[in-house]
Amino acid sequence: MCVETSVINERARLLFANDAFYNAFSSRDAAAMDALWARQTSVTCIHPGWQTLTSRDEVMESWRAILGNPRAPSIICRGPQAVAKGDVGLVVCYEVIGATVLAASNVFVQEGDAWLLMHHQAGPCEALPAELAGEEPAESVQ
């Protein structure tokens, strides 16, 4: 396999892992969410308005609370872009929550054959970029 094909393949795998993250949120599946987070690497998470969570136990407790909350908002993931460098990958995207737009970064690490989350952060931004305004949104996260 040539290097360019390998890079494209890793980006596709990262985007697939990112989709799995938003699908776990959509289905409010705490077990699926837990399976998506690294176990051999330290993990961190910064939810909008929250303090930095710096242990896997804190991160997973936060997701169980969010996924278990029937009032948790629906999220639409828009414009994901992936880059891989060795065993670390980054997906940046936008999360649309009603009229609110968040810029999000999801950092992945390879453990075995899987890309697993090691960091998630989302925070407010002014608006969805113009080039995404006419684009079909990704599947809504309930």
Secondary structure, DSSP 8 states (H G I E B T S, - for coil): --HHHHHHHHHHHHHHHHHHHHHHHHTT-HHHHHHTB-SSS--EEE-TTS--B-SHHHHHHHHHHHHT-TT---EEEEEEEEEEETTEEEEEEEEEETTEEEEEEEEEEEETTEEEEEEEEEEE-SS--HHHHTS----EE-
